Amino acid sequence: MKSTGVVRKVDKLGRIVLPKELRRVFDIKGDETSLEIYTEGEKIVLAKYQPACIFCGEGDNIINYKGKNVCEKCLKELKND
């Protein structure tokens, strides 16, 4: 993991501001991009959220059906059952 050399304080509500340079490099847009937050050992990791199929975990050709992410392949299988 590469250090950016940028330090940000956490405000009273627990928020931080991502530097503009990082938002531009990772194509993070204010109201359009969701971030996944998880831990790896002692580290907190922010990653762009990529929806995956609830059945197979595939990340391509995802359709949101009634609030659930389903890939086209699994959707076809469900229709055939």
PyMOL Python script that loads the backbone (N, CA, C, O; Angstrom):
from pymol import cmd

cmd.read_pdbstr("""\
ATOM      1  N   MET A   1       0.838  -1.162   0.000  1.00  0.00           N
ATOM      2  CA  MET A   1       0.000   0.000   0.000  1.00  0.00           C
ATOM      3  C   MET A   1       0.891   1.235   0.000  1.00  0.00           C
ATOM      4  O   MET A   1       1.805   1.346   0.817  1.00  0.00           O
ATOM      5  N   LYS A   2       0.628   2.151  -0.905  1.00  0.00           N
ATOM      6  CA  LYS A   2       1.449   3.349  -1.048  1.00  0.00           C
ATOM      7  C   LYS A   2       0.907   4.473  -0.170  1.00  0.00           C
ATOM      8  O   LYS A   2      -0.296   4.735  -0.170  1.00  0.00           O
ATOM      9  N   SER A   3       1.772   5.127   0.565  1.00  0.00           N
ATOM     10  CA  SER A   3       1.384   6.262   1.397  1.00  0.00           C
ATOM     11  C   SER A   3       1.269   7.504   0.533  1.00  0.00           C
ATOM     12  O   SER A   3       2.114   7.752  -0.327  1.00  0.00           O
ATOM     13  N   THR A   4       0.212   8.291   0.765  1.00  0.00           N
ATOM     14  CA  THR A   4       0.030   9.527  -0.001  1.00  0.00           C
ATOM     15  C   THR A   4       0.676  10.710   0.694  1.00  0.00           C
ATOM     16  O   THR A   4       0.864  11.759   0.079  1.00  0.00           O
ATOM     17  N   GLY A   5       1.019  10.560   1.972  1.00  0.00           N
ATOM     18  CA  GLY A   5       1.600  11.666   2.715  1.00  0.00           C
ATOM     19  C   GLY A   5       0.574  12.684   3.164  1.00  0.00           C
ATOM     20  O   GLY A   5       0.941  13.737   3.684  1.00  0.00           O
ATOM     21  N   VAL A   6      -0.717  12.391   2.974  1.00  0.00           N
ATOM     22  CA  VAL A   6      -1.788  13.300   3.354  1.00  0.00           C
ATOM     23  C   VAL A   6      -2.374  12.835   4.685  1.00  0.00           C
ATOM     24  O   VAL A   6      -2.683  11.656   4.860  1.00  0.00           O
ATOM     25  N   VAL A   7      -2.522  13.770   5.617  1.00  0.00           N
ATOM     26  CA  VAL A   7      -3.118  13.467   6.913  1.00  0.00           C
ATOM     27  C   VAL A   7      -4.379  14.313   7.045  1.00  0.00           C
ATOM     28  O   VAL A   7      -4.357  15.512   6.767  1.00  0.00           O
ATOM     29  N   ARG A   8      -5.462  13.698   7.463  1.00  0.00           N
ATOM     30  CA  ARG A   8      -6.724  14.405   7.675  1.00  0.00           C
ATOM     31  C   ARG A   8      -7.217  14.135   9.083  1.00  0.00           C
ATOM     32  O   ARG A   8      -7.067  13.026   9.596  1.00  0.00           O
ATOM     33  N   LYS A   9      -7.807  15.150   9.713  1.00  0.00           N
ATOM     34  CA  LYS A   9      -8.401  14.980  11.032  1.00  0.00           C
ATOM     35  C   LYS A   9      -9.828  14.472  10.870  1.00  0.00           C
ATOM     36  O   LYS A   9     -10.504  14.781   9.889  1.00  0.00           O
ATOM     37  N   VAL A  10     -10.271  13.693  11.843  1.00  0.00           N
ATOM     38  CA  VAL A  10     -11.648  13.229  11.897  1.00  0.00           C
ATOM     39  C   VAL A  10     -12.433  14.281  12.679  1.00  0.00           C
ATOM     40  O   VAL A  10     -12.017  14.679  13.767  1.00  0.00           O
ATOM     41  N   ASP A  11     -13.588  14.745  12.123  1.00  0.00           N
ATOM     42  CA  ASP A  11     -14.354  15.761  12.834  1.00  0.00           C
ATOM     43  C   ASP A  11     -15.195  15.137  13.946  1.00  0.00           C
ATOM     44  O   ASP A  11     -15.160  13.923  14.147  1.00  0.00           O
ATOM     45  N   LYS A  12     -15.948  15.963  14.664  1.00  0.00           N
ATOM     46  CA  LYS A  12     -16.735  15.493  15.807  1.00  0.00           C
ATOM     47  C   LYS A  12     -17.789  14.459  15.432  1.00  0.00           C
ATOM     48  O   LYS A  12     -18.206  13.668  16.278  1.00  0.00           O
ATOM     49  N   LEU A  13     -18.224  14.456  14.181  1.00  0.00           N
ATOM     50  CA  LEU A  13     -19.217  13.487  13.716  1.00  0.00           C
ATOM     51  C   LEU A  13     -18.577  12.253  13.088  1.00  0.00           C
ATOM     52  O   LEU A  13     -19.278  11.392  12.556  1.00  0.00           O
ATOM     53  N   GLY A  14     -17.237  12.163  13.148  1.00  0.00           N
ATOM     54  CA  GLY A  14     -16.540  10.996  12.616  1.00  0.00           C
ATOM     55  C   GLY A  14     -16.264  11.063  11.129  1.00  0.00           C
ATOM     56  O   GLY A  14     -15.937  10.043  10.521  1.00  0.00           O
ATOM     57  N   ARG A  15     -16.384  12.226  10.529  1.00  0.00           N
ATOM     58  CA  ARG A  15     -16.183  12.366   9.085  1.00  0.00           C
ATOM     59  C   ARG A  15     -14.755  12.781   8.756  1.00  0.00           C
ATOM     60  O   ARG A  15     -14.069  13.423   9.551  1.00  0.00           O
ATOM     61  N   ILE A  16     -14.332  12.393   7.557  1.00  0.00           N
ATOM     62  CA  ILE A  16     -13.063  12.867   7.006  1.00  0.00           C
ATOM     63  C   ILE A  16     -13.333  13.355   5.586  1.00  0.00           C
ATOM     64  O   ILE A  16     -14.329  12.976   4.970  1.00  0.00           O
ATOM     65  N   VAL A  17     -12.450  14.190   5.078  1.00  0.00           N
ATOM     66  CA  VAL A  17     -12.563  14.672   3.701  1.00  0.00           C
ATOM     67  C   VAL A  17     -11.490  13.977   2.886  1.00  0.00           C
ATOM     68  O   VAL A  17     -10.309  14.021   3.232  1.00  0.00           O
ATOM     69  N   LEU A  18     -11.903  13.334   1.800  1.00  0.00           N
ATOM     70  CA  LEU A  18     -10.933  12.726   0.890  1.00  0.00           C
ATOM     71  C   LEU A  18     -10.333  13.827   0.023  1.00  0.00           C
ATOM     72  O   LEU A  18     -11.071  14.624  -0.554  1.00  0.00           O
ATOM     73  N   PRO A  19      -9.013  13.883  -0.076  1.00  0.00           N
ATOM     74  CA  PRO A  19      -8.385  14.925  -0.889  1.00  0.00           C
ATOM     75  C   PRO A  19      -8.873  14.889  -2.345  1.00  0.00           C
ATOM     76  O   PRO A  19      -9.131  13.825  -2.908  1.00  0.00           O
ATOM     77  N   LYS A  20      -8.988  16.067  -2.922  1.00  0.00           N
ATOM     78  CA  LYS A  20      -9.461  16.214  -4.296  1.00  0.00           C
ATOM     79  C   LYS A  20      -8.646  15.362  -5.270  1.00  0.00           C
ATOM     80  O   LYS A  20      -9.198  14.775  -6.201  1.00  0.00           O
ATOM     81  N   GLU A  21      -7.332  15.298  -5.050  1.00  0.00           N
ATOM     82  CA  GLU A  21      -6.466  14.531  -5.952  1.00  0.00           C
ATOM     83  C   GLU A  21      -6.852  13.046  -5.940  1.00  0.00           C
ATOM     84  O   GLU A  21      -6.887  12.407  -6.992  1.00  0.00           O
ATOM     85  N   LEU A  22      -7.138  12.501  -4.762  1.00  0.00           N
ATOM     86  CA  LEU A  22      -7.542  11.092  -4.677  1.00  0.00           C
ATOM     87  C   LEU A  22      -8.912  10.872  -5.310  1.00  0.00           C
ATOM     88  O   LEU A  22      -9.132   9.873  -5.995  1.00  0.00           O
ATOM     89  N   ARG A  23      -9.831  11.806  -5.078  1.00  0.00           N
ATOM     90  CA  ARG A  23     -11.163  11.672  -5.684  1.00  0.00           C
ATOM     91  C   ARG A  23     -11.066  11.682  -7.197  1.00  0.00           C
ATOM     92  O   ARG A  23     -11.786  10.946  -7.874  1.00  0.00           O
ATOM     93  N   ARG A  24     -10.184  12.508  -7.730  1.00  0.00           N
ATOM     94  CA  ARG A  24     -10.021  12.585  -9.190  1.00  0.00           C
ATOM     95  C   ARG A  24      -9.365  11.311  -9.731  1.00  0.00           C
ATOM     96  O   ARG A  24      -9.829  10.750 -10.724  1.00  0.00           O
ATOM     97  N   VAL A  25      -8.301  10.859  -9.093  1.00  0.00           N
ATOM     98  CA  VAL A  25      -7.579   9.666  -9.556  1.00  0.00           C
ATOM     99  C   VAL A  25      -8.475   8.430  -9.534  1.00  0.00           C
ATOM    100  O   VAL A  25      -8.427   7.606 -10.447  1.00  0.00           O
ATOM    101  N   PHE A  26      -9.297   8.305  -8.482  1.00  0.00           N
ATOM    102  CA  PHE A  26     -10.141   7.114  -8.332  1.00  0.00           C
ATOM    103  C   PHE A  26     -11.564   7.330  -8.835  1.00  0.00           C
ATOM    104  O   PHE A  26     -12.433   6.485  -8.622  1.00  0.00           O
ATOM    105  N   ASP A  27     -11.804   8.454  -9.499  1.00  0.00           N
ATOM    106  CA  ASP A  27     -13.107   8.784 -10.084  1.00  0.00           C
ATOM    107  C   ASP A  27     -14.223   8.659  -9.047  1.00  0.00           C
ATOM    108  O   ASP A  27     -15.233   7.993  -9.272  1.00  0.00           O
ATOM    109  N   ILE A  28     -14.012   9.319  -7.903  1.00  0.00           N
ATOM    110  CA  ILE A  28     -15.007   9.334  -6.835  1.00  0.00           C
ATOM    111  C   ILE A  28     -15.772  10.636  -6.939  1.00  0.00           C
ATOM    112  O   ILE A  28     -15.206  11.720  -6.793  1.00  0.00           O
ATOM    113  N   LYS A  29     -17.079  10.516  -7.195  1.00  0.00           N
ATOM    114  CA  LYS A  29     -17.936  11.688  -7.355  1.00  0.00           C
ATOM    115  C   LYS A  29     -18.874  11.773  -6.160  1.00  0.00           C
ATOM    116  O   LYS A  29     -19.440  10.769  -5.728  1.00  0.00           O
ATOM    117  N   GLY A  30     -19.032  12.984  -5.631  1.00  0.00           N
ATOM    118  CA  GLY A  30     -19.790  13.245  -4.410  1.00  0.00           C
ATOM    119  C   GLY A  30     -21.054  12.451  -4.186  1.00  0.00           C
ATOM    120  O   GLY A  30     -21.113  11.666  -3.240  1.00  0.00           O
ATOM    121  N   ASP A  31     -22.065  12.619  -5.012  1.00  0.00           N
ATOM    122  CA  ASP A  31     -23.347  11.954  -4.787  1.00  0.00           C
ATOM    123  C   ASP A  31     -23.510  10.682  -5.598  1.00  0.00           C
ATOM    124  O   ASP A  31     -24.562  10.048  -5.526  1.00  0.00           O
ATOM    125  N   GLU A  32     -22.501  10.287  -6.369  1.00  0.00           N
ATOM    126  CA  GLU A  32     -22.663   9.161  -7.277  1.00  0.00           C
ATOM    127  C   GLU A  32     -21.898   7.913  -6.862  1.00  0.00           C
ATOM    128  O   GLU A  32     -22.246   6.815  -7.296  1.00  0.00           O
ATOM    129  N   THR A  33     -20.878   8.047  -6.042  1.00  0.00           N
ATOM    130  CA  THR A  33     -19.985   6.937  -5.751  1.00  0.00           C
ATOM    131  C   THR A  33     -20.207   6.423  -4.337  1.00  0.00           C
ATOM    132  O   THR A  33     -20.231   7.203  -3.385  1.00  0.00           O
ATOM    133  N   SER A  34     -20.369   5.107  -4.200  1.00  0.00           N
ATOM    134  CA  SER A  34     -20.467   4.481  -2.887  1.00  0.00           C
ATOM    135  C   SER A  34     -19.122   3.877  -2.535  1.00  0.00           C
ATOM    136  O   SER A  34     -18.443   3.311  -3.391  1.00  0.00           O
ATOM    137  N   LEU A  35     -18.741   4.000  -1.272  1.00  0.00           N
ATOM    138  CA  LEU A  35     -17.487   3.426  -0.798  1.00  0.00           C
ATOM    139  C   LEU A  35     -17.791   2.314   0.199  1.00  0.00           C
ATOM    140  O   LEU A  35     -18.676   2.441   1.045  1.00  0.00           O
ATOM    141  N   GLU A  36     -17.050   1.240   0.082  1.00  0.00           N
ATOM    142  CA  GLU A  36     -17.133   0.130   1.017  1.00  0.00           C
ATOM    143  C   GLU A  36     -16.063   0.360   2.081  1.00  0.00           C
ATOM    144  O   GLU A  36     -14.936   0.736   1.760  1.00  0.00           O
ATOM    145  N   ILE A  37     -16.413   0.136   3.337  1.00  0.00           N
ATOM    146  CA  ILE A  37     -15.470   0.328   4.434  1.00  0.00           C
ATOM    147  C   ILE A  37     -15.276  -1.015   5.125  1.00  0.00           C
ATOM    148  O   ILE A  37     -16.245  -1.640   5.557  1.00  0.00           O
ATOM    149  N   TYR A  38     -14.026  -1.459   5.230  1.00  0.00           N
ATOM    150  CA  TYR A  38     -13.739  -2.710   5.908  1.00  0.00           C
ATOM    151  C   TYR A  38     -12.361  -2.627   6.549  1.00  0.00           C
ATOM    152  O   TYR A  38     -11.627  -1.662   6.338  1.00  0.00           O
ATOM    153  N   THR A  39     -12.019  -3.626   7.319  1.00  0.00           N
ATOM    154  CA  THR A  39     -10.726  -3.635   7.991  1.00  0.00           C
ATOM    155  C   THR A  39      -9.863  -4.772   7.467  1.00  0.00           C
ATOM    156  O   THR A  39     -10.363  -5.817   7.051  1.00  0.00           O
ATOM    157  N   GLU A  40      -8.572  -4.544   7.497  1.00  0.00           N
ATOM    158  CA  GLU A  40      -7.558  -5.561   7.197  1.00  0.00           C
ATOM    159  C   GLU A  40      -6.547  -5.465   8.324  1.00  0.00           C
ATOM    160  O   GLU A  40      -5.681  -4.590   8.320  1.00  0.00           O
ATOM    161  N   GLY A  41      -6.659  -6.362   9.283  1.00  0.00           N
ATOM    162  CA  GLY A  41      -5.792  -6.283  10.452  1.00  0.00           C
ATOM    163  C   GLY A  41      -6.086  -5.002  11.211  1.00  0.00           C
ATOM    164  O   GLY A  41      -7.215  -4.770  11.642  1.00  0.00           O
ATOM    165  N   GLU A  42      -5.072  -4.179  11.372  1.00  0.00           N
ATOM    166  CA  GLU A  42      -5.205  -2.918  12.107  1.00  0.00           C
ATOM    167  C   GLU A  42      -5.511  -1.725  11.189  1.00  0.00           C
ATOM    168  O   GLU A  42      -5.479  -0.578  11.637  1.00  0.00           O
ATOM    169  N   LYS A  43      -5.804  -1.987   9.922  1.00  0.00           N
ATOM    170  CA  LYS A  43      -6.029  -0.909   8.959  1.00  0.00           C
ATOM    171  C   LYS A  43      -7.504  -0.793   8.608  1.00  0.00           C
ATOM    172  O   LYS A  43      -8.216  -1.794   8.537  1.00  0.00           O
ATOM    173  N   ILE A  44      -7.955   0.437   8.390  1.00  0.00           N
ATOM    174  CA  ILE A  44      -9.292   0.709   7.869  1.00  0.00           C
ATOM    175  C   ILE A  44      -9.124   0.980   6.385  1.00  0.00           C
ATOM    176  O   ILE A  44      -8.316   1.822   5.994  1.00  0.00           O
ATOM    177  N   VAL A  45      -9.883   0.270   5.554  1.00  0.00           N
ATOM    178  CA  VAL A  45      -9.750   0.371   4.102  1.00  0.00           C
ATOM    179  C   VAL A  45     -11.029   0.949   3.509  1.00  0.00           C
ATOM    180  O   VAL A  45     -12.131   0.518   3.847  1.00  0.00           O
ATOM    181  N   LEU A  46     -10.874   1.925   2.625  1.00  0.00           N
ATOM    182  CA  LEU A  46     -11.975   2.457   1.829  1.00  0.00           C
ATOM    183  C   LEU A  46     -11.782   1.976   0.402  1.00  0.00           C
ATOM    184  O   LEU A  46     -10.698   2.126  -0.161  1.00  0.00           O
ATOM    185  N   ALA A  47     -12.817   1.402  -0.186  1.00  0.00           N
ATOM    186  CA  ALA A  47     -12.735   0.928  -1.568  1.00  0.00           C
ATOM    187  C   ALA A  47     -14.028   1.298  -2.288  1.00  0.00           C
ATOM    188  O   ALA A  47     -15.102   1.316  -1.685  1.00  0.00           O
ATOM    189  N   LYS A  48     -13.916   1.594  -3.583  1.00  0.00           N
ATOM    190  CA  LYS A  48     -15.126   1.851  -4.352  1.00  0.00           C
ATOM    191  C   LYS A  48     -15.984   0.593  -4.305  1.00  0.00           C
ATOM    192  O   LYS A  48     -15.503  -0.514  -4.545  1.00  0.00           O
ATOM    193  N   TYR A  49     -17.257   0.783  -3.994  1.00  0.00           N
ATOM    194  CA  TYR A  49     -18.178  -0.343  -3.880  1.00  0.00           C
ATOM    195  C   TYR A  49     -18.535  -0.862  -5.263  1.00  0.00           C
ATOM    196  O   TYR A  49     -18.965  -0.103  -6.132  1.00  0.00           O
ATOM    197  N   GLN A  50     -18.356  -2.140  -5.452  1.00  0.00           N
ATOM    198  CA  GLN A  50     -18.726  -2.796  -6.697  1.00  0.00           C
ATOM    199  C   GLN A  50     -19.807  -3.820  -6.377  1.00  0.00           C
ATOM    200  O   GLN A  50     -19.513  -4.835  -5.747  1.00  0.00           O
ATOM    201  N   PRO A  51     -21.050  -3.585  -6.792  1.00  0.00           N
ATOM    202  CA  PRO A  51     -22.116  -4.530  -6.466  1.00  0.00           C
ATOM    203  C   PRO A  51     -21.844  -5.905  -7.057  1.00  0.00           C
ATOM    204  O   PRO A  51     -21.268  -6.026  -8.138  1.00  0.00           O
ATOM    205  N   ALA A  52     -22.264  -6.935  -6.338  1.00  0.00           N
ATOM    206  CA  ALA A  52     -22.071  -8.311  -6.792  1.00  0.00           C
ATOM    207  C   ALA A  52     -23.378  -9.078  -6.636  1.00  0.00           C
ATOM    208  O   ALA A  52     -24.232  -8.717  -5.826  1.00  0.00           O
ATOM    209  N   CYS A  53     -23.516 -10.116  -7.402  1.00  0.00           N
ATOM    210  CA  CYS A  53     -24.703 -10.970  -7.384  1.00  0.00           C
ATOM    211  C   CYS A  53     -24.833 -11.643  -6.010  1.00  0.00           C
ATOM    212  O   CYS A  53     -23.852 -12.158  -5.474  1.00  0.00           O
ATOM    213  N   ILE A  54     -26.040 -11.635  -5.448  1.00  0.00           N
ATOM    214  CA  ILE A  54     -26.255 -12.251  -4.136  1.00  0.00           C
ATOM    215  C   ILE A  54     -26.173 -13.770  -4.197  1.00  0.00           C
ATOM    216  O   ILE A  54     -26.024 -14.416  -3.159  1.00  0.00           O
ATOM    217  N   PHE A  55     -26.267 -14.353  -5.388  1.00  0.00           N
ATOM    218  CA  PHE A  55     -26.220 -15.810  -5.521  1.00  0.00           C
ATOM    219  C   PHE A  55     -24.824 -16.335  -5.821  1.00  0.00           C
ATOM    220  O   PHE A  55     -24.358 -17.261  -5.157  1.00  0.00           O
ATOM    221  N   CYS A  56     -24.147 -15.756  -6.815  1.00  0.00           N
ATOM    222  CA  CYS A  56     -22.863 -16.320  -7.242  1.00  0.00           C
ATOM    223  C   CYS A  56     -21.661 -15.412  -6.948  1.00  0.00           C
ATOM    224  O   CYS A  56     -20.517 -15.859  -7.035  1.00  0.00           O
ATOM    225  N   GLY A  57     -21.909 -14.147  -6.601  1.00  0.00           N
ATOM    226  CA  GLY A  57     -20.814 -13.229  -6.295  1.00  0.00           C
ATOM    227  C   GLY A  57     -20.205 -12.553  -7.509  1.00  0.00           C
ATOM    228  O   GLY A  57     -19.268 -11.768  -7.367  1.00  0.00           O
ATOM    229  N   GLU A  58     -20.710 -12.837  -8.688  1.00  0.00           N
ATOM    230  CA  GLU A  58     -20.210 -12.232  -9.924  1.00  0.00           C
ATOM    231  C   GLU A  58     -20.453 -10.727  -9.904  1.00  0.00           C
ATOM    232  O   GLU A  58     -21.464 -10.270  -9.372  1.00  0.00           O
ATOM    233  N   GLY A  59     -19.533  -9.954 -10.480  1.00  0.00           N
ATOM    234  CA  GLY A  59     -19.649  -8.505 -10.468  1.00  0.00           C
ATOM    235  C   GLY A  59     -20.016  -7.882 -11.796  1.00  0.00           C
ATOM    236  O   GLY A  59     -20.166  -6.664 -11.886  1.00  0.00           O
ATOM    237  N   ASP A  60     -20.166  -8.701 -12.837  1.00  0.00           N
ATOM    238  CA  ASP A  60     -20.488  -8.169 -14.168  1.00  0.00           C
ATOM    239  C   ASP A  60     -21.966  -8.349 -14.472  1.00  0.00           C
ATOM    240  O   ASP A  60     -22.600  -9.287 -13.989  1.00  0.00           O
ATOM    241  N   ASN A  61     -22.509  -7.442 -15.278  1.00  0.00           N
ATOM    242  CA  ASN A  61     -23.898  -7.508 -15.736  1.00  0.00           C
ATOM    243  C   ASN A  61     -24.881  -7.639 -14.577  1.00  0.00           C
ATOM    244  O   ASN A  61     -25.734  -8.526 -14.571  1.00  0.00           O
ATOM    245  N   ILE A  62     -24.751  -6.748 -13.597  1.00  0.00           N
ATOM    246  CA  ILE A  62     -25.591  -6.782 -12.409  1.00  0.00           C
ATOM    247  C   ILE A  62     -26.871  -5.990 -12.648  1.00  0.00           C
ATOM    248  O   ILE A  62     -26.849  -4.892 -13.204  1.00  0.00           O
ATOM    249  N   ILE A  63     -27.987  -6.574 -12.213  1.00  0.00           N
ATOM    250  CA  ILE A  63     -29.290  -5.924 -12.280  1.00  0.00           C
ATOM    251  C   ILE A  63     -29.811  -5.840 -10.853  1.00  0.00           C
ATOM    252  O   ILE A  63     -29.737  -6.815 -10.105  1.00  0.00           O
ATOM    253  N   ASN A  64     -30.338  -4.678 -10.472  1.00  0.00           N
ATOM    254  CA  ASN A  64     -30.905  -4.532  -9.146  1.00  0.00           C
ATOM    255  C   ASN A  64     -32.387  -4.851  -9.240  1.00  0.00           C
ATOM    256  O   ASN A  64     -33.146  -4.133  -9.891  1.00  0.00           O
ATOM    257  N   TYR A  65     -32.795  -5.932  -8.587  1.00  0.00           N
ATOM    258  CA  TYR A  65     -34.191  -6.365  -8.600  1.00  0.00           C
ATOM    259  C   TYR A  65     -34.733  -6.300  -7.179  1.00  0.00           C
ATOM    260  O   TYR A  65     -34.320  -7.070  -6.311  1.00  0.00           O
ATOM    261  N   LYS A  66     -35.655  -5.381  -6.949  1.00  0.00           N
ATOM    262  CA  LYS A  66     -36.282  -5.193  -5.634  1.00  0.00           C
ATOM    263  C   LYS A  66     -35.244  -5.048  -4.527  1.00  0.00           C
ATOM    264  O   LYS A  66     -35.374  -5.639  -3.455  1.00  0.00           O
ATOM    265  N   GLY A  67     -34.202  -4.243  -4.807  1.00  0.00           N
ATOM    266  CA  GLY A  67     -33.181  -3.962  -3.814  1.00  0.00           C
ATOM    267  C   GLY A  67     -32.096  -5.015  -3.684  1.00  0.00           C
ATOM    268  O   GLY A  67     -31.219  -4.886  -2.829  1.00  0.00           O
ATOM    269  N   LYS A  68     -32.130  -6.048  -4.506  1.00  0.00           N
ATOM    270  CA  LYS A  68     -31.127  -7.115  -4.470  1.00  0.00           C
ATOM    271  C   LYS A  68     -30.368  -7.136  -5.790  1.00  0.00           C
ATOM    272  O   LYS A  68     -30.962  -6.968  -6.855  1.00  0.00           O
ATOM    273  N   ASN A  69     -29.051  -7.345  -5.721  1.00  0.00           N
ATOM    274  CA  ASN A  69     -28.222  -7.417  -6.923  1.00  0.00           C
ATOM    275  C   ASN A  69     -28.170  -8.851  -7.436  1.00  0.00           C
ATOM    276  O   ASN A  69     -27.789  -9.770  -6.711  1.00  0.00           O
ATOM    277  N   VAL A  70     -28.560  -9.029  -8.700  1.00  0.00           N
ATOM    278  CA  VAL A  70     -28.574 -10.344  -9.336  1.00  0.00           C
ATOM    279  C   VAL A  70     -27.923 -10.207 -10.708  1.00  0.00           C
ATOM    280  O   VAL A  70     -28.231  -9.275 -11.451  1.00  0.00           O
ATOM    281  N   CYS A  71     -27.016 -11.140 -11.050  1.00  0.00           N
ATOM    282  CA  CYS A  71     -26.395 -11.090 -12.376  1.00  0.00           C
ATOM    283  C   CYS A  71     -27.366 -11.669 -13.411  1.00  0.00           C
ATOM    284  O   CYS A  71     -28.311 -12.379 -13.068  1.00  0.00           O
ATOM    285  N   GLU A  72     -27.117 -11.356 -14.655  1.00  0.00           N
ATOM    286  CA  GLU A  72     -28.004 -11.819 -15.734  1.00  0.00           C
ATOM    287  C   GLU A  72     -28.068 -13.338 -15.797  1.00  0.00           C
ATOM    288  O   GLU A  72     -29.132 -13.901 -16.057  1.00  0.00           O
ATOM    289  N   LYS A  73     -26.935 -14.014 -15.561  1.00  0.00           N
ATOM    290  CA  LYS A  73     -26.898 -15.476 -15.614  1.00  0.00           C
ATOM    291  C   LYS A  73     -27.811 -16.089 -14.550  1.00  0.00           C
ATOM    292  O   LYS A  73     -28.603 -16.981 -14.855  1.00  0.00           O
ATOM    293  N   CYS A  74     -27.707 -15.624 -13.323  1.00  0.00           N
ATOM    294  CA  CYS A  74     -28.543 -16.154 -12.252  1.00  0.00           C
ATOM    295  C   CYS A  74     -30.012 -15.792 -12.465  1.00  0.00           C
ATOM    296  O   CYS A  74     -30.902 -16.579 -12.144  1.00  0.00           O
ATOM    297  N   LEU A  75     -30.259 -14.603 -13.005  1.00  0.00           N
ATOM    298  CA  LEU A  75     -31.627 -14.208 -13.297  1.00  0.00           C
ATOM    299  C   LEU A  75     -32.265 -15.136 -14.314  1.00  0.00           C
ATOM    300  O   LEU A  75     -33.434 -15.496 -14.176  1.00  0.00           O
ATOM    301  N   LYS A  76     -31.507 -15.530 -15.339  1.00  0.00           N
ATOM    302  CA  LYS A  76     -32.005 -16.477 -16.337  1.00  0.00           C
ATOM    303  C   LYS A  76     -32.295 -17.824 -15.689  1.00  0.00           C
ATOM    304  O   LYS A  76     -33.314 -18.452 -15.979  1.00  0.00           O
ATOM    305  N   GLU A  77     -31.385 -18.274 -14.797  1.00  0.00           N
ATOM    306  CA  GLU A  77     -31.602 -19.538 -14.104  1.00  0.00           C
ATOM    307  C   GLU A  77     -32.852 -19.497 -13.239  1.00  0.00           C
ATOM    308  O   GLU A  77     -33.595 -20.476 -13.175  1.00  0.00           O
ATOM    309  N   LEU A  78     -33.086 -18.381 -12.579  1.00  0.00           N
ATOM    310  CA  LEU A  78     -34.272 -18.241 -11.743  1.00  0.00           C
ATOM    311  C   LEU A  78     -35.549 -18.285 -12.576  1.00  0.00           C
ATOM    312  O   LEU A  78     -36.553 -18.861 -12.156  1.00  0.00           O
ATOM    313  N   LYS A  79     -35.506 -17.675 -13.755  1.00  0.00           N
ATOM    314  CA  LYS A  79     -36.664 -17.680 -14.627  1.00  0.00           C
ATOM    315  C   LYS A  79     -36.981 -19.086 -15.126  1.00  0.00           C
ATOM    316  O   LYS A  79     -38.144 -19.407 -15.372  1.00  0.00           O
ATOM    317  N   ASN A  80     -35.959 -19.924 -15.276  1.00  0.00           N
ATOM    318  CA  ASN A  80     -36.154 -21.280 -15.786  1.00  0.00           C
ATOM    319  C   ASN A  80     -36.628 -22.260 -14.729  1.00  0.00           C
ATOM    320  O   ASN A  80     -37.096 -23.348 -15.064  1.00  0.00           O
ATOM    321  N   ASP A  81     -36.514 -21.892 -13.443  1.00  0.00           N
ATOM    322  CA  ASP A  81     -36.945 -22.800 -12.358  1.00  0.00           C
ATOM    323  C   ASP A  81     -38.450 -22.845 -12.228  1.00  0.00           C
ATOM    324  O   ASP A  81     -38.974 -23.556 -11.370  1.00  0.00           O
TER     325      ASP A  81
END
""", "prot")
cmd.dss("prot")
cmd.show_as("cartoon", "prot")
cmd.util.cbc("prot")
cmd.orient("prot")
